[in-house]
Amino acid sequence: MFKRKPLHKIVQEADDNVHGLRRALGAVNLVSLGIGVIVGAGIFVVTGTAAAKHAGPAIMLSFVLSGVACAFAGLCYAELASMIPISGSAYTYAYATMGEFVAWIIGWDLILEYLFGAATVAVGWSGYVVSFLRDLGIQLAPQWAAATGTQVTTASGATVTAYANIPAMLVVAVLTALLIIGIRESAGFNNLIVVVKLSVIVLFIAFGFYFVKTANWHPFIPPNTGEVGHFGWTGILRGAGVIFFAYIGFDCVSTAAQEAKNPKRDMPIGILGSLGVCTVLYILVALVMTGMVSYTQLNVDAPVATAVDAAGSQLNWLKPLVKFGAIAGLTSVVLVLLLGQSRVFFSMSNDGLLPPVFSRVHPRFKTPYLTTLVTGLVAMAVAGAFPMDLLGELVSIGTLLAFVIVCVAVWVLRRRHPEFPRAFRTPWVPFVATMGAGLALLQMYFLPRDTWLRLVIWMAVGFVIFFAYSRRHSKLRREQSHAPEPQSGGRTP
């Protein structure tokens, strides 16, 4: 179970592009992809929830802590993405360093990060769309815009049970179709959205600053309620674990390596460039948001819109822009997460760990269309049925586990293959790798116990699939089982 995929074989597959994906992305596209997925749920959705439930105004410190942890992990991702420029991301890195079983674990774990992440952001997207339409005088029936089984209040004041979150399902369906049509078209659409949402965020920071009430920052670190993770310093740590979901974008860039024109040069630029820009924006938005409105009022689906509403009539002109920017921003997040998930499935199928249907490439569009379609359908079902807070915590723990594996992989490859060419080298290894893995584990520790339980159950399901299907169909295992045996008394070549 711990046989490793030869590094030279992985690199040869990437260089030859044997699976026919179209190389259409340059450095600007990759930075834009990173910003497109990072700047979204963290600013427009998760920040408010984490501030209201865990850290208060000190959510800014949670972002600093998560940003530092991401910097360590981002440096490790940059080295591996330039060294092994293939679409599998952390799954492929684990296959080359720790063997097939660990690769399966991280590949199965990435579903939590990408597929459930797309569903989570789609739920946030739905919240902003409902709010935006309400401003235009269009009232959607609440039972068709909330998670299945939740209790919602209608315009008449009656309490009803929600059926499904239809807006969340619709956005996933449209973006899945776009991803099937082509990577160039998807990247161009994402670039346009990134320009729109960055403009809106800068406007919010610049004008929102004048409506900050410093009283809302006191106490900056609310006293702990007596329960771990509910305010105080443990709340800051738990808040960092929860909003870590907001940083998953830069590792999504690595899943597009096989579609980059010059991945060895451009992958580090895309990963580190997008991470740096977004960390600064996150801290500034968190500072302004908690200053404009009390953190106790931010446990809503659209916290930025709530902050603008608190400013009164003077910022009425900004309300529709913020909501439109949030809708645009969350759209690009869903797009890139769906892209990342389909590419991980694509790589796992090429290795035989998933059925071959997942690695089929469309003859005209040059995209893995069937795996993209399956990813979209599952994400639609999850987005329509589950609430955002449950999904967000699952995504966070999946992301953090992936970061631990990637940081360890850099150190392992440095020891096993010091001679292998690296277009980008992570500085101060093993210190950076150790800190990246350690900080990720620390944030995992402070996530709620129920989230850990769900992770264990999810992994148990993955183990069943691995031993029932993947282990028997692994291409690496088949190649090794058909390798010639060494002659008796001779020397193994």
C-alpha atoms as one frame of an Amber mdcrd trajectory, in Angstrom:
protein
   0.000   0.000   0.000   2.951   2.300   0.432   4.556   1.903  -2.987   5.482
   5.295  -4.378   4.859   6.470  -7.917   8.253   7.180  -9.525   8.947  10.886
  -9.636  10.456  10.792 -13.121   7.308   9.114 -14.440   5.036  11.811 -12.988
   7.167  14.590 -14.451   7.302  12.837 -17.822   3.488  12.614 -17.900   3.278
  16.327 -17.131   5.882  17.326 -19.730   4.343  15.157 -22.433   0.792  16.137
 -21.441  -0.175  12.596 -22.338  -3.794  13.033 -21.314  -4.543  15.848 -23.743
  -5.488  18.786 -21.525  -5.093  22.169 -23.228  -2.235  24.386 -21.998  -3.808
  27.839 -22.072  -2.967  29.556 -18.752  -0.205  32.119 -18.175   1.057  33.676
 -14.922  -1.640  36.383 -14.896  -4.367  33.766 -15.367  -2.958  31.709 -12.482
  -2.758  34.688 -10.094  -6.303  35.583 -11.131  -7.477  32.018 -10.487  -5.958
  32.207  -7.013  -7.522  35.574  -6.208 -10.764  34.405  -7.787 -11.153  31.568
  -5.319  -9.525  33.093  -2.222 -11.381  36.416  -2.275 -14.918  35.259  -1.824
 -16.311  33.206   1.004 -13.706  34.438   3.485 -14.582  38.102   3.062 -18.221
  37.882   2.065 -19.467  35.004   4.254 -17.207  33.230   6.753 -15.673  36.343
   8.369 -18.948  37.431   9.953 -19.843  33.983  11.257 -16.401  33.405  12.809
 -16.420  36.853  14.445 -19.907  36.393  15.912 -19.372  32.874  17.231 -15.671
  32.642  18.095 -13.311  35.639  18.014 -15.241  38.919  18.039 -13.252  41.903
  16.669 -10.101  39.811  17.209 -11.079  37.904  14.062  -8.375  40.080  12.510
  -5.821  38.152  14.615  -7.366  34.899  13.409  -6.690  36.027   9.847  -3.100
  36.928  10.740  -2.548  33.477  12.272  -4.115  31.708   9.313  -2.161  33.926
   6.907   1.142  32.966   8.545   0.237  29.282   8.408  -0.745  29.691   4.770
   2.546  31.430   3.984   4.467  28.378   5.212   2.179  25.988   3.342   2.186
  28.219   0.251   5.974  28.099   0.017   5.803  24.301   0.142   3.075  24.187
  -2.504   5.140  26.497  -4.736   8.145  24.145  -4.689   6.100  21.020  -5.367
   3.955  22.643  -8.075   7.049  23.797  -9.971   8.762  20.446  -9.443   5.755
  18.190 -10.208   3.533  20.282 -12.524   0.576  17.914 -12.779  -3.115  18.379
 -12.023  -3.363  16.138  -8.958  -2.037  18.736  -6.470  -1.503  17.320  -2.947
  -2.726  13.893  -4.074   0.103  13.553  -6.608   2.693  14.965  -4.193   1.705
  12.340  -1.590   1.849   9.568  -4.216   5.459  10.490  -4.999   6.572  10.766
  -1.368   4.478   8.644   0.988   2.893   6.019  -1.217  -0.422   4.981  -2.681
  -2.437   4.614   0.528  -1.518   8.066   1.824  -2.196   9.468  -1.662  -5.663
   7.948  -1.556  -6.290   9.454   1.886  -5.360  12.931   0.714  -7.239  12.545
  -2.578 -10.364  11.513  -0.677  -9.749  14.360   1.756  -9.512  16.898  -1.088
 -13.149  16.151  -1.871 -13.945  17.815   1.456 -11.855  20.799   0.423 -12.972
  21.343  -3.161 -16.363  19.721  -3.713 -17.816  20.586  -0.305 -16.097  23.965
  -0.561 -17.915  24.700  -3.809 -21.198  23.723  -2.174 -20.475  25.916   0.872
 -19.758  28.992  -1.213 -22.809  28.331  -3.373 -24.920  28.557  -0.196 -23.313
  31.926   0.604 -23.907  33.023  -3.003 -27.572  32.178  -2.569 -27.794  34.372
   0.549 -26.456  37.403  -1.321 -28.656  36.787  -4.366 -31.783  36.565  -2.202
 -30.788  39.830  -0.455 -30.010  41.545  -3.790 -33.323  40.507  -5.326 -35.173
  41.656  -2.201 -33.677  45.128  -2.695 -35.101  45.098  -6.220 -38.544  44.195
  -4.890 -38.329  40.513  -5.829 -39.088  38.200  -2.902 -38.063  34.555  -3.266
 -40.021  32.021  -1.252 -37.700  31.216   1.712 -38.552  27.526   1.630 -36.813
  27.364  -1.754 -33.676  29.249  -0.658 -32.518  27.383   2.457 -31.099  24.003
   3.451 -33.465  21.045   3.380 -35.328  20.624   6.658 -34.422  23.982   8.214
 -37.114  26.205   9.691 -37.589  29.526   7.852 -39.986  32.439   8.214 -42.132
  33.585   5.305 -43.063  37.194   4.505 -46.371  36.682   6.326 -44.579  35.611
   9.498 -45.405  31.917   9.242 -42.734  29.318  10.026 -42.260  26.653   7.352
 -39.790  23.878   6.564 -37.391  24.526   3.689 -37.302  22.132   0.740 -33.968
  22.966  -0.926 -31.652  25.871  -1.722 -32.510  26.272  -5.398 -30.351  29.386
  -6.141 -27.274  27.556  -4.803 -28.025  24.587  -7.033 -28.523  26.776 -10.108
 -25.167  28.560  -9.849 -23.355  25.216  -9.568 -25.184  23.932 -12.656 -24.289
  26.962 -14.812 -20.615  26.960 -13.806 -20.312  23.221 -14.357 -21.491  23.757
 -17.937 -18.917  26.539 -18.416 -16.084  24.313 -17.153 -17.080  21.579 -19.583
 -16.980  24.018 -22.511 -13.310  24.934 -21.948 -10.500  26.081 -19.650  -9.725
  29.207 -21.729 -13.342  30.357 -21.581 -13.517  29.614 -17.853 -10.301  31.557
 -17.169 -11.498  34.552 -19.172 -14.792  34.632 -17.277 -12.893  34.399 -13.979
 -10.558  37.282 -14.921 -13.539  39.564 -15.536 -15.136  38.645 -12.215 -11.876
  39.218 -10.302 -11.651  42.801 -11.602 -15.251  43.467 -10.517 -14.958  42.096
  -7.002 -11.562  43.643  -6.236 -12.975  47.040  -7.230 -15.932  46.566  -4.890
 -13.733  45.438  -1.985 -11.462  48.462  -2.329 -14.546  50.729  -2.312 -15.858
  49.005   0.832 -12.552  49.423   2.666 -12.050  53.036   1.574 -15.554  54.331
   2.343 -16.393  51.952   5.183 -13.403  53.212   7.154 -15.161  56.566   7.649
 -18.121  54.848   9.322 -16.100  52.803  11.796 -17.205  53.191  15.422 -14.248
  52.346  17.642 -16.671  51.311  20.399 -17.446  48.229  18.294 -13.846  47.089
  18.779 -14.220  46.977  22.586 -13.517  44.534  23.973 -11.182  43.627  21.149
 -10.845  40.094  22.545 -14.208  39.263  24.190 -13.855  37.248  27.419 -14.116
  33.498  27.096 -17.554  32.113  27.961 -16.069  29.170  29.834 -16.139  26.920
  26.792 -13.096  26.260  24.600 -13.366  28.131  21.297 -15.996  30.627  22.414
 -14.093  33.909  22.515 -10.907  34.620  24.401  -7.623  33.323  22.985  -9.046
  29.874  22.303 -11.769  31.620  20.297  -9.101  33.314  18.184  -7.519  29.919
  17.514 -10.843  28.319  16.674 -11.724  31.295  14.515  -8.437  30.805  12.666
  -9.362  27.174  12.041 -12.823  28.070  10.769 -11.779  30.946   8.500  -8.899
  28.863   7.153 -11.590  27.832   4.668 -11.100  31.293   3.175  -7.514  30.517
   2.147  -8.039  27.371   0.152  -7.678  29.195  -3.143  -3.922  29.181  -3.537
  -3.707  25.381  -3.508  -6.450  25.268  -6.147  -3.941  26.965  -8.452  -1.763
  23.842  -8.297  -4.588  21.701  -9.746  -4.336  23.706 -12.999  -0.629  22.850
 -13.486  -1.279  20.624 -16.505  -3.122  23.468 -18.204  -0.417  26.098 -17.590
   1.808  27.200 -20.478   4.989  27.334 -18.383   4.133  25.659 -15.060   7.669
  25.488 -13.633   7.950  29.278 -13.730   4.340  30.393 -13.389   2.957  28.085
 -10.680   4.946  29.704  -7.810   3.922  33.150  -9.099   0.260  32.155  -9.135
   0.310  30.551  -5.687   2.358  33.082  -3.717   1.135  36.164  -5.592  -2.545
  35.449  -5.003  -1.933  34.494  -1.369  -0.105  37.750  -0.587  -2.717  40.023
  -2.155  -5.623  38.276  -0.477  -4.160  38.133   3.029  -3.814  41.932   3.108
  -7.377  42.387   1.837  -8.781  39.963   4.419  -7.212  41.762   7.368  -8.427
  45.174   6.177 -11.979  43.991   5.498 -12.210  42.251   8.892 -11.028  45.433
  10.618 -13.533  47.673   8.829 -16.452  45.238   9.073 -16.202  44.714  12.854
 -15.757  48.468  13.285 -18.898  49.353  11.331 -21.201  46.954  13.195 -21.026
  44.956  16.426 -19.635  41.472  15.910 -22.740  40.072  17.652 -24.810  41.023
  14.587 -22.587  39.332  12.003 -23.809  35.728  12.251 -25.670  36.080   8.930
 -25.263  34.842   5.359 -24.291  38.317   4.085 -22.185  40.080   6.780 -20.638
  42.692   4.465 -24.105  43.782   3.406 -25.093  43.950   7.096 -22.123  46.239
   7.801 -23.083  48.570   4.931 -26.704  48.662   6.144 -25.440  49.786   9.573
 -23.896  52.893   8.006 -27.341  54.245   7.141 -28.441  56.282   4.156 -25.006
  57.796   3.481 -23.799  54.506   2.031 -27.021  53.560   0.250 -25.219  53.864
  -3.085 -22.696  51.238  -1.994 -25.240  48.591  -0.975 -26.087  47.303  -4.455
 -22.417  47.437  -5.480 -21.322  45.402  -2.451 -23.972  42.796  -3.017 -23.235
  42.627  -6.730 -19.512  42.349  -5.985 -20.178  39.597  -3.471 -22.310  37.692
  -5.965 -19.619  38.045  -8.624 -16.869  37.123  -6.156 -18.585  34.028  -4.851
 -19.321  32.950  -8.419 -15.607  32.787  -9.218 -14.934  30.829  -6.012 -17.436
  28.146  -6.968 -15.967  28.043 -10.477 -12.367  27.450  -9.364 -13.280  24.924
  -6.648 -15.263  22.876  -9.155 -12.239  23.094 -11.468  -9.927  21.847  -8.711
 -12.138  18.916  -7.724 -12.586  17.663 -11.273  -8.804  17.769 -11.877  -8.073
  15.761  -8.711 -10.610  13.118  -9.770  -8.996  13.185 -13.222  -5.546  12.389
 -11.809  -6.839   9.667  -9.476  -8.636   8.017 -12.382  -5.488   8.124 -14.528
  -3.719   6.197 -11.758  -6.496   3.588 -11.620  -7.735   4.537  -8.151 -11.081
   5.668  -9.567 -13.026   4.239 -12.539 -11.615   5.181 -15.986 -14.740   7.191
 -16.828 -13.349  10.013 -14.671 -10.319  10.504 -16.955 -12.137  10.843 -20.262
 -11.254  14.056 -22.130 -13.767  15.694 -24.461 -12.442  15.434 -28.052 -13.422
  19.018 -28.889 -13.248  20.982 -25.624 -10.159  19.140 -24.252 -11.654  19.092
 -20.752 -12.380  16.143 -18.402 -16.073  16.543 -19.072 -17.518  13.493 -17.330
 -15.692  14.043 -14.047 -16.681  17.725 -14.210 -20.312  16.718 -14.722 -20.296
  14.256 -11.815 -18.581  16.823  -9.573 -21.192  19.422 -10.465 -24.143  17.114
  -9.826 -22.883  16.092  -6.385 -22.068  19.700  -5.465 -25.592  20.714  -6.525
 -27.145  18.112  -4.233 -24.966  19.094  -1.263 -25.511  22.840  -1.774 -29.254
  22.366  -1.913 -29.525  20.209   1.204 -26.955  21.299   3.832 -26.407  24.515
   5.871 -23.280  26.624   5.435 -21.732  26.364   8.924 -21.592  22.560   8.877
 -20.086  22.513   5.375 -17.569  25.279   6.154 -16.054  23.420   9.124 -15.744
  20.224   7.072 -13.940  22.146   4.339 -11.552  23.709   6.877 -10.459  20.400
   8.372 -10.017  18.888   4.902  -7.887  21.837   3.801  -5.700  21.730   6.912
  -5.047  18.007   6.529  -3.971  18.577   2.917  -1.559  21.282   4.065   0.029
  18.937   6.602   0.669  16.333   3.885   2.141  18.893   1.455   4.522  20.352
   4.058   5.748  16.879   4.995   6.110  15.973   1.299   8.552  18.840   0.670
  10.859  17.630   3.438  10.631  13.981   2.305  11.472  14.845  -1.305  14.417
  16.994  -0.218  15.873  13.951   1.555  15.030  11.319  -1.063  15.640  13.332
  -4.231  17.987  16.227  -3.451  19.307  16.041  -7.015  15.942  16.598  -8.690
  15.652  20.021 -10.427  13.470  22.555  -8.636  12.434  25.752 -10.419  11.465
  27.168  -7.006  13.020  26.141  -3.689  11.234  26.640  -0.375  13.628  28.529
   1.937  14.714  27.260   5.369  13.638  23.648   5.048  12.873  21.850   7.358
  11.882  24.875   9.501   9.255  26.192   7.045   7.841  22.706   6.388   7.674
  21.919  10.119   5.983  25.222  10.961   3.480  24.813   8.135   2.490  21.324
   9.271   2.529  22.278  12.966   0.318  25.353  12.595  -2.134  23.422  10.432
  -2.369  20.675  13.078  -2.848  23.304  15.801  -5.801  24.826  13.975  -7.264
  21.362  13.349  -7.084  20.686  17.088  -9.274  23.693  17.880 -12.010  22.773
  15.414 -15.228  21.447  17.002 -15.351  17.786  18.062 -18.292  17.085  15.733
 -16.141  18.188  12.783 -13.482  15.646  13.762 -16.150  12.962  14.042 -17.422
  13.744  10.550 -13.835  13.601   9.232 -13.355  10.140  10.778 -16.616   8.892
   9.256 -15.703  10.379   5.872 -12.289   8.712   5.955 -13.841   5.371   6.959
 -16.013   5.503   3.838 -12.888   6.287   1.811 -11.040   3.275   3.248 -13.885
   0.977   2.186 -13.686   2.283  -1.391  -9.879   1.994  -1.424  -9.816  -1.672
  -0.336 -12.869  -2.646  -2.385 -11.868  -0.977  -5.669  -8.790   1.241  -5.804
  -6.235  -1.213  -4.416  -7.164  -3.862  -6.995  -7.277  -1.468  -9.975  -4.175
   0.585  -9.237  -2.030   0.965 -12.372   1.126   1.212 -10.279   0.308  -2.085
  -8.550  -0.412  -3.793 -11.874   2.827  -2.545 -13.416   4.838  -3.809 -10.464
   3.057  -7.163 -10.399   3.958  -7.668 -14.101   7.572  -6.578 -13.663  10.091
  -9.372 -14.426  11.501 -11.198 -11.422  15.291 -11.001 -10.957  17.274 -14.098
 -11.951  18.307 -16.446  -9.158  21.809 -15.641  -7.955  21.901 -12.521 -10.090
  21.871  -8.859  -9.170  18.629  -6.907  -9.311  18.936  -4.271 -12.056
